[in-house]
Amino acid sequence: MPHPTFLGWTPTFRRSAPLLALPLTACDWVVMNPSGDIAMQQRDLILISTALMLLIVVPVMALVVFFAWRYRAANEAADKDYDPDWDHSTKLELLIWSAPLLIIICLGALTWVSTHKLDPYRPLDRIDAKTAVDPRIKPLTVEVVALDWKWLFIYPELGIATVNELALPVNVPVRFDITASTVMNSFYVPELAGQIYAMPGMKTQLHAVANRPVAGTGISANYSGAGFTHMRFTYRALDRAGFDAWAARAKASRARLDRDAYLALAKPSEKAPVAYFSAVDPKLFDAIVNLCPRPGQRCMGELMHVNMMGGAGKESARDTKGLRYDFPNSHVIEQSDENKGQETAPDAPAASNAPLDHSSHGGAEAHAQHR
């Protein structure tokens, strides 16, 4: 039996329910009301999938209530339907199995089509539901680097870069090339498109388009350390005139993003202010992806070419100079700092104490000749 005190409070809870829900009115349902076509298609996918699943969930919940009420102990009329020998109904079996099967088929087809259509690596074929992409319009390329704990955006065609501010022109396809400096992160602008991972030593891609001027916030959707909470950036979709004015303001900055400036910027910091760079090292992003932004580090592309040419011979087991990427903050501290971890080849003698064996020749010479 319910406690009398609880029964007395029930009307109060009912009357206060609207007040309890009042704080939710301030929520920004940006995922359900985005400004980019890719995000809109993803929203539609969520709504359609939910509606298909509710075709089963709602009837089942309704039938639970119906059977509980219809066959309650106090309903004497239900005794007339009692049939202790009933064990099968072909019509009921067809209904029970065919409805979920059809819904699963629809969900599978929807998932198959949307997985290919919304592939982040797939170039856009439309600006919105009514407008196809003009083949004469070249997509804008934005190179994204997830740092600790801030975001770097490089516009190679414009020769500018920004920190913690992303601006895009409306109705222009955009290709994001995304990487990270240290740990895996996740680039996410809810207004624009779904999230995609940023990983060190790798480059991921995302194609998107903004359909109307808007101001929003981009976030990191993957925990990446102590400053993760504040790893946010300003997102702005601007009309053509507004974007040109924004780019001109960035070009007016006196700061230049060269290797030294990047290494200083890459040091861990929180709540970094918005910054603009009027010039950018054209090879900086490629060096970041290849884990060699600091002078003296060997790029992954170079090492892969050596491997493709047959390897570097036995001497490479002790030639670890420029290969130390796996000790803490190797991209921001000096190479002369002591390596607290293991050597790259722990079973090899120290390179400074042992002579190199040049008796074996492999891909290193071929690589040198190729260069």
N, C-alpha and C positions, 0 to 999 in steps of 0.2 A: 504494500500500500504506500503511495507517495507520501512524503513527509508534509505536514500541514504548512510548515514554513516555506517549503519550495512552491507549494500551490499558491501561496500568497504573493510570491515574487513573480509568478508567470505573467500576469497582466502588465507588470512594470517592464519586463523584458520585451514584451510585444510592442508596447508603446515607444520604447527607446530604440528599437531596431533601426528606424530611419536615421536617427542621430549617430548610431554606431557605424552606419555605412557612409555617413557624410564625408569622412576623410578620403574615401575612395574616389570622390568626385574630382579630386585634384590630381589623380593619376594621369599620366600621359601615355595613352595607348598607342604609342608610335608604331609598334609592330602591326597593329590593325589599321593604321591610317598613315602609311608611308608616302613619300613623295617621289620614289624611284620605281621604275617599271619592274625591275627584277624583284624588289621587295613586295610590290603589289601582287605579282604572280605567286610569290611564296605565301603571301597572306591568303590568296584565293585557294591555294593548295591546302592550307590549314583548315579553312572553312569548309571546303568540299569534303575533305577526309573526315572531319568531325561530323558533318551532316550524314554521311554514309554510315558511320558507326552508330549514330543516334537512331537510325532506322531499326536497329536491333535493340539498343539499350532502352529506348523509351517504351516500346511495346512490352518488353520483358518486365520493366519496373511497374507498368500499368497492370499487367497480368498478375504480378505478385500481390498487388493490392486487391485486385478483383477476386482472386481465388481465396485470399484470406477473409474477405468479407462474404463472398458467396457461400463458402462452406464452413462458416463459423458454427460453433456448437448451438447457438440460439436459433439458427435458421432451420426450422423443421421442414420447410419446403424442399431443402436440399436432400433430405432423406429419400425422396422419390427418385433421384438420379443415382443413388448408390448402386453400384454393380460390382460385386466382389470378384466376379470371374473375368472382368475386362483386362486384356493384356496387350492389345495391338490395334493400331489404326493407321492404315496406309496413307490416308489423306493427311493425318497429323504428322507422320514421319516425313512426308514430302515437304510439308510446310516448315518443319523444324530444320531440315537439312538444306533445302534449296535456297531459302532466304539468306542465311549466312554465306553459302557458297557463292551466290550471285554478288553479294557485297564484297567478298574477298576478291573475286574476279575483277570487279570495278576498281577496287583499291590497287590491285596489282597492275592493271593497265594504266591507271593514273600515275602510279609511282614510276613505271617504266618510261612513260612519255616525259614526265616532269624531270626525271633524273638526267635525261639527255638534253632536254630543252634548257634546263637551268644549270647545266654544267658550268662552273665558274671559269673554266678555260675556253669555253665556246664564245667566239666573237658574237656580238649582238646582231640580230637581223631586224630589230624593230626599235623605235624610240618609245612607242606606247602601243596600245591595242589598235589604234587607227593609223599609225604612221610607221612606215618602213624606214630603215636606215638609208640615207642617201649615200651611195657608193663614192661620191665625190668628197665626202667629209671624212677627214682622217681622224681616227680616234686619238684622244688626248692620253698620253702616257704619264702615269704618276708612279714613281718608285718609292715604296714605303719601307722604312726600316724601324723595327721595334727595338728601342733602346731601353736601358734601365734608368728611370721608369718614365719614359717619354716617347714621343713619336716624331720621326723625321720624315718629311715629304720632299722628294726631289722631282722637279719638273724639267726633264732633260731638254725638251723642245724649247722651253722658255729660258733655260739657263739659270733658274732660281731654285731656292729651297726654303722650307719653313719648318719650324718646330712647333708642334702641338696646334697647328691650324691647317685645315684642309679646305680649299676652295675649288669649286668646280663650276664650269659654265652649264647652263640649263640646255637640255636637248642635244648634248654632244656626247657620243659614246666615249667611255673612259676605260682604259686598261690599267689595272693596278699590278705592278710587279712587286711582290712582297717578300721580305726576308727579315731576319732578326740578328742582333749582334751577339747575344749570349745564349739565353734560354728560349725555349719555345714559347710563343705568345699567340694571341688571336686578335686579328683585326676585324672590327665590327662597327658598322655604321647602320643602326636600325632603320634610319630614314631611307637608306640607299639600297642595300642588299644584305644577304646573309653573311655570317662570319666565315672567315677562312684563316687557317693557321699560318703563322709566321715562324719559320724555323731557321736556325743558324746553319750556314753551309748549304742552304737550299733556296730555291726561288719558286714561290707559288704565284698564281694569277687569279685575278677576279675582274670580270667585265661587268660594267654597270652603267646606268644613265640616270641623271636627275631630271625630273619632269616639270618641276616648278621651283621658284625661288623659296628658300627655306633656311632657317638657322637651327642647328641641332648639335648633338654631342655624339662623338665617337668614343668607343671604349675598348679596353682590353677584356676579352671574354675568357681569358685563361690565366689562372693564378701564376704569377711570375716573381714572387718575392715580396720583400717588405714594403716597397712602394706601389704595389699593385693597385691599391684602393684609389690612388690619385692619378692613375695612368689613363687620363682622359684627354681628349682634344676637341677643339671647336670645329664643327663642320658647317660650311656655308655653301649653298647652291645659289649662284648669281646669274642674272641675265648677262648678255654679252658685254654691255657697257660696264656693268658692275664688275665683271670678272677682269676686263681689261684695266680698269682703274685699280683693282686689287693687285694685279700683276705689276703695274707701274709702281705702286707703293713698295712692293717687295724689291723691285730693281733699283729703287732709290736708296736702299740700305747700303751702308759702307762695309758690311761684314761679308767675307768670302769664305766659302766652305771648301777648304783644301784638306789634305790628309791630317795636318796638325790640328786644324780646327775641329775636324771630326773626332779625333782621338780625345780631345778635351771634352767635346760634347758627349761622347760615349761613356764617360765616367758616371757611375750611378748617382742619381739625384732625384729628388721628389718635387712635385709641384713646379716644374720648370715653366717659366713664362714663355709666351709666344715670341718667336724670334724669326727674322727674315735674313736671307743670304742672297745677295745680288749676283753672285757668281759661284759656280760649282765645278769641282774637278770632274770632267766628263767620264773618267774611269773609276770614280769613287764607288758607285753602287756595285759594279762588277767586282771590285776588290773586296767589298764587304761580303758579298755572296761567296767569294772564294776564300774567305777567312785570311786575307792578307792586306788589311788596310795599313798596317805598320811596316815601315821600311825594313827589309831583311826577312820578312816572313815569306815562305814559299806558297804560292797559290795552289789551290786544289786542282785547277785546270792544268797547270804545269805538271803536277804529280801524276794526274790521270794520263797525260800524254806520255810521260816516261813509262808508265805501266803498259800503255798500249804499244809502245815501241820495244817491249821485251824486258823492262825492268832496268835498274841502275847498277846491277852487279853486287858482289859481296860487300864492297866498301860502303854501300848505302845503309848497312845495319848499324854503322857507327856514325854515319853522317846525319846527325839530328838537328843541325843548325837550321833555324827557321821553321822547324816542324812542331814546335811546342804550342799546341792550341788548347791543351786539356788541363792546364793548371789555372787556378782562380784568376779571373780578370785578365787573361793573357792578351786581350785586345787593347787593354788600356794601360798596362804597366810595362816597364822597360824589359827588354829581353835579357838584360844583364842581371835582373833580379833572380834570386835563387829559386830554383824549381823545387818546391816542397814535395812534389809527387814523384812517381817513378819515371825513369827515362823511357823514351819511346821504344827502345829495344833493351829491356831490363837485363838480358843475359849477355849483352855485349859490353866489353870494357870501355872505359871512358874515352871519348874521342880525343881529349887533350893528352892522354897518357899512352896511347897506342898508335903506332904508325899505320897508315892506311895501306891496304893491300890492293895494288892496282893490277894484279895478275888476271883479274876477271873483267871482261869488258861486256857491257850489256847495252841497255837502251839509253843510258846516260849520254854516250857519245853520239848515238843516233839523234837524240833530242837536241844536243848541242849543234849538230850539223843542220838539223831541221830549222833551228832558230837562226 
